Amino acid sequence: SDLWVFNPLKCELTVRRPTSNANGEDSPWDALKKVIESVILSDCFTSVPKHAFSGYMALKSVQIPKSVASIGNCAFVWCSLTSIKIPRSVISFGGNPFFECHHLKEIDISENPNFVFFDGMLMDREMTQIVYCPPSKSGDYSIPDTEATICASAFRECGVLTSIRIPGTDGSHCVW
């Protein structure tokens, strides 16, 4: 196919151009989702769509090109990623793309000036949006006063958090 190629020796999927799946249609390579361990996206991609690789449980690595500006909610849900590098071109997340990624130990934003880690949380540079809370986050958490938005599913899988204090409230807690 001129759209994608699968290398069975490496269990590697190379996607040459984005698909236009409508109405929740599966990607043409979805039949291989249980064996794909690596994905390489070409420079034709400007985004990683919502649920793009959702349920690819064998997926351990993704190469996101420098052409990608946004990553959708649940893009990598239920994957086996251990680390992922977010290129400097990414300026937004449509929600938490990483929940249920139980093996994820590192989100590398070292070359991306648009995001920071603050108190273990992935946030935009201005600290006005929480993107991701790692499942290991425990105890009480106070959202910074700068926070304006919490991405969809940002706190999903944070079952060891005992409470979250929201700024500007009467001091009560949203208890897990």
HURACOR-V687318 format. One record per residue. N is the residue number from 1. RES is the residue in one small letter. PHI is phi in whole degrees, -180 to 180 (NA if undefined). PSI is psi as a letter, one per 40 degrees, with the letter a starting at -180 (* if undefined). BURIAL is b if it has 16 or more other ideal C-beta (glycine too) atoms within 10 Angstrom, else e. Layout:
# HURACOR-V687318
N	RES	PHI	PSI	BURIAL
N	RES	PHI	PSI	BURIAL
This chain:
# HURACOR-V687318
1	s	NA	i	e
2	d	-81	e	e
3	l	-86	d	e
4	w	-157	i	b
5	v	-144	i	e
6	f	-116	h	b
7	n	-99	h	e
8	p	-69	d	e
9	l	-71	d	e
10	k	-104	e	e
11	c	54	f	e
12	e	-116	h	b
13	l	-104	h	b
14	t	-111	h	e
15	v	-105	h	b
16	r	-83	d	e
17	r	-151	i	e
18	p	-62	i	b
19	t	-96	i	e
20	s	-117	g	e
21	n	-79	h	e
22	a	-110	i	e
23	n	53	f	e
24	g	71	e	e
25	e	-61	i	e
26	d	-72	i	e
27	s	-70	i	b
28	p	-60	d	e
29	w	-99	e	b
30	d	-58	d	e
31	a	-63	e	e
32	l	-99	e	b
33	k	-59	d	b
34	k	-80	e	e
35	v	-118	e	e
36	i	-71	h	b
37	e	-104	d	e
38	s	-142	i	b
39	v	-129	h	b
40	i	-119	h	b
41	l	-99	h	b
42	s	-77	i	e
43	d	-70	e	e
44	c	-74	e	e
45	f	-81	h	b
46	t	-110	e	e
47	s	-153	i	b
48	v	-107	h	b
49	p	-66	i	b
50	k	-52	h	b
51	h	61	f	b
52	a	-53	d	b
53	f	-127	f	b
54	s	-63	h	b
55	g	83	e	e
56	y	-84	g	b
57	m	-65	d	e
58	a	-89	e	e
59	l	-68	h	b
60	k	-107	d	b
61	s	-147	i	b
62	v	-135	h	b
63	q	-103	h	e
64	i	-93	h	b
65	p	-75	i	e
66	k	-72	e	e
67	s	-87	e	e
68	v	-79	h	b
69	a	-105	d	e
70	s	-144	i	b
71	i	-126	h	b
72	g	-79	i	b
73	n	-58	h	b
74	c	62	f	b
75	a	-57	d	b
76	f	-125	f	b
77	v	-59	h	b
78	w	63	f	b
79	c	-101	i	b
80	s	-105	f	b
81	l	-58	h	b
82	t	-102	d	e
83	s	-154	i	e
84	i	-150	h	b
85	k	-103	h	b
86	i	-99	h	b
87	p	-67	i	b
88	r	-63	e	e
89	s	-71	d	b
90	v	-73	h	b
91	i	-116	e	e
92	s	-154	i	e
93	f	-121	h	b
94	g	-85	e	b
95	g	149	a	b
96	n	-77	h	b
97	p	-82	e	b
98	f	-114	e	b
99	f	-68	i	b
100	e	67	e	b
101	c	-94	g	b
102	h	-66	e	e
103	h	-96	e	e
104	l	-69	h	b
105	k	-111	d	e
106	e	-143	h	e
107	i	-113	h	b
108	d	-86	h	e
109	i	-115	f	b
110	s	-60	d	e
111	e	-104	e	e
112	n	-111	h	b
113	p	-79	e	e
114	n	-87	e	b
115	f	-135	i	b
116	v	-138	i	e
117	f	-103	h	e
118	f	-132	h	e
119	d	55	f	e
120	g	83	e	e
121	m	-101	h	b
122	l	-83	h	b
123	m	-136	i	b
124	d	-70	i	b
125	r	-56	d	e
126	e	-79	e	e
127	m	57	f	b
128	t	-108	e	e
129	q	-144	h	b
130	i	-91	h	b
131	v	-98	d	b
132	y	-149	h	b
133	c	-112	h	b
134	p	-67	i	b
135	p	-59	d	b
136	s	-79	e	e
137	k	-63	h	b
138	s	-132	i	e
139	g	81	a	e
140	d	-92	i	e
141	y	-132	h	b
142	s	-107	h	e
143	i	-67	h	b
144	p	-59	i	e
145	d	-61	d	e
146	t	-77	e	e
147	e	-67	h	b
148	a	-121	d	e
149	t	-136	h	e
150	i	-116	h	b
151	c	-60	i	b
152	a	-54	h	b
153	s	66	e	b
154	a	-58	d	b
155	f	-102	e	b
156	r	-63	h	b
157	e	73	e	b
158	c	-101	f	b
159	g	-70	e	e
160	v	-96	e	e
161	l	-70	h	b
162	t	-97	d	e
163	s	-161	i	e
164	i	-131	h	b
165	r	-96	h	e
166	i	-101	h	e
167	p	-65	i	e
168	g	83	e	e
169	t	-97	i	e
170	d	-75	e	e
171	g	95	e	e
172	s	-74	i	e
173	h	-110	i	e
174	c	-90	h	e
175	v	-93	h	e
176	w	-73	*	e
